[in-house]
Amino acid sequence: MLSTVCLLFISAAATASAELSLHEIVDRANKALRGETSHARLTMTIVTPSWRRTLNIEGFNRGRDMAFILIHSPPKDKGNVTLRRHNEMWLWLPRVERVIKVPPTMMHSSWQGSDFTYEDIIKSDSIVKDYEHRLLDKTPEEGRTVYRIEALPKPEAPVVWGKVILRVAAYPSDEVVALREEDYSERGELVRTIALSGIERMGGRLVPTRLECQPHKKPGQRTILAYRDIEFDIRIDDSFFSLARLQKGVR
């Protein structure tokens, strides 16, 4: 994604953004909610036609390939941890006192019952490195320029989506923010849409504070990430993202 995703899932005065390549624009938008390091508190609300639940989450990132995600509530999920180190992922489930390494066969499975998958977490930068980018259109809006970009997978790239359409906004403050992502299957069918909104300054950066993922074959279902607080470029050592830390939470 998030991914976005996780996640869940920076350029541009009008003159400066014109000098950036599409790859750089996509890369900076992808980094907007992550930075070199980041620490965030957010809620994830999962809505279906028959039920709704909200999780309180704390997340830490370092670079492109380390993540530590801790669930604080509801009680039955409290203490669950997802750890990513490079291309590997582990889960800590305190209720059964088990550490589980996530196998490749689980990567397309739902993460915490949401519309995001483990793949969204472990390939959060896939849109940057595994796709070629083509400008579809560029539209000046009040206070920003909006780019619509088509991303097609590179030959032999290990990707999930056959095509991704992005809408990205470049601001005079030399910042770039993603606005929308449409993910298509290899057959060209729209699978899901991620809408990013609530753009405001948080942690010293202009970021979207709300991400809504909607699967197109599941009417009435969606997952909403709402950021309450985020700080960037803080000190987090590599040792934080370790199996030894996994069972300790953030203590």
N, C-alpha and C positions, 0 to 999 in steps of 0.2 A: 504494500500500500504505500497498508498502509502504509496497501496498505496501504497501505497507507497505512494492522496494521497495523496496530498497531498501529497504524500508525502511524496499525495505528498508524504512516507518514511528517539568491539575493542579488538583484541588479538594480537599477535603471532610472536614471534621469533619461528623458527622451533621447538625448544624444548618446549617453553612455550605454543604454540598452541596445541601441542599434549596432554598437561595436562588439557586442557579445554574440557568440555563436549560439545556435539553438541548443547544442549540447550543454553549454555553460548556463543557459537560462534554466533548462530542466534540472541541472545539477544544483544550482542555487536554490531553486524552489524545493527540491528534495531535502536540502539541508536546513530549511527554514525552521523546522520544529525540532532540530536535533543539535546543531552546532558541533563544535569539536567534542564537547561533553554537554550533558544536560541532565536536569533533575526536574521532574514534573509530577504534579498531583492532578488527578482528573477523575471523572466518573464515566463509566460505560453503561449505557442503558440499552437493553435488548428488548425490542418490542415485537410481539407476534400477535396474530388474531386472538389467541387464547390466553396469553400471559405476558407479563412484563416484569423485568427485574433490573436492578441497578447495582453495579459494583463500584466500590471506591478503590482506586488504584494509585500506586506510586511507582514511577518508572525512572530508571537511570540508563543513560547511554554514554558510550565512549566511542568516538569515531563511527565508522560505518558498520562495524561487525561485532560490537559487544553491547548487550542489553540485559538488564535485570529488572523484572516486573513483579511487583509484590501486591497481592490482593489484601486489603484491610477489612472489607466487609462485602457481602453479608456474612453472618457467622459461619455458615457451612463452608464458605470458601476462604475464610480468614486464614492468612498465613501461606496460601498457595503461592509458589514462586515459579516463574519461567525465566530461565537463564539461557542466553545465547552467547556463545564464544565462537567467533568465526562461522564456520559452516555446521556447527553442532549445537544441539539444544537439549536442555534437561528440564525436568519438572520436579519440584519438591511438593509432596502432598502430605502435610502434617497430620491429617486425620488418620491416615493409614501408615504414617512414618515411612514413606517410600520415596526414593529418588528414582526417576524414570528417565532414561535417555530416549528422546523422541526419534523413532525410526523413520526412514524415508517414506514408508507406507502411510504414516500419519500426517505428513506435511500438508496434505490437502484437506485435513479434517478441521472442523470448527474449533477456534480457540475460545475456551470458556463459554461455549454455547452461542457465540456471536456470529456475525456475518463475515468476520475476519478469520483467516486461517493461520496455522503455524508458518506456512509458506510466506505469508505477508510479513511476518516478523523476520524470518531468516533471509529473505530476499528484498529487504526494504530499499536497497539501492539498485535493484535490477533494472528499473526504468532508465537509469543513467548509463549503465555499462553494457546492457544486453540488447539495446534497441538503437536503431537509426531514427533520426528525427527530421521531420519535414514540416515547414510552415504552411498552414492552411490559410490563415488570414491574421491580420494585425489591425486592431481597432482602437483608436484614441478614445478614451473616456475622460470624464472630468477628474483630473488629478492622477491619472494612471494610463498605461497602455496595456491592452489585453491581447495576448497571443493565443491563438488556437493552433495546437501542434499535434501532428499525427506521429505516433511512435510505432515502428514495425520491427519485429525481432531480427537481429543479425543472423546470418546463416549459422546453423548448428548451435545457436544459443539455447541453453536449457531454461526456457521460459514457460509460463502458464498461459499467457494471453497471446492471441494471434494478432491483436491490434489494440492500441491504447490511444484514446483521444484526450488531450489535456487542454484546459484553459488556465492560463497563468497571467497574473497581473504584475507589471513592473511599475514601481513608484519613483517619483523624483527624489526620494530619500535614499536612493541606491539600494532598494530592497525588492525582492521578488517573492510573491506569495501564490501558491496554487489555489485555484478557485473550484475546479471540477475535474474529475477523472472518470472516463467511461472505458470499461474493460470489455473487450470482445473475445469470443472464442475463435478458434482456428477456422471455423465455418463462417465467421463474420456475424454471429449473433451477439447482441448486447446481453452481457451476463449480469453486470452490476454497475451502479453509478455511485461515486463518492462525491458529495457536495461539501465544500469547505466554506465556512462563513464566520461571522462574528469577528471580523478582522480588527485587531486592536494591538496596542503596544503592551507587551508582556515580557518581563525579563530583559528589557532594553531593546527588544526587536519587534518588528511588525509581524504578527503571526495570525493564522486562523485559529480561533479558540473553540470552534465547533466543527466536527466532521460527522457527516451522516452517510452511512453506507446502506444502499438499498438494492437487494437482489431482485432482478426483474422477473424471475419465474416464481417468486414467492410473494404474492400480493398481501399487503398489510404487514409485512415484516421489514424491520430495519434495525440498525445498530447505530447509536449516537455516542460519540466521544465528546465530552465537554471538559476543556482544560480550566482548572481553577487557579493554577499557579505554575510557573515554569521559570527556571533560572538556567543560564547558559555559561559555558566555559568556566566551570568550577573544577576544582581539583578532585579527580576520581582516579585512584590507582588501578592498574590492571588487576591487582590481587582482589579487588572488590568483586570482579566478575569470575569467581572461582567456585569450584564444587564445595570447597571448605566453607565458603560464605553462604552457599545455597540454603542450608538448614538453619542459619542464624538470622535470616531476614536482614534488616538494616542496622541491627544492634552493633 
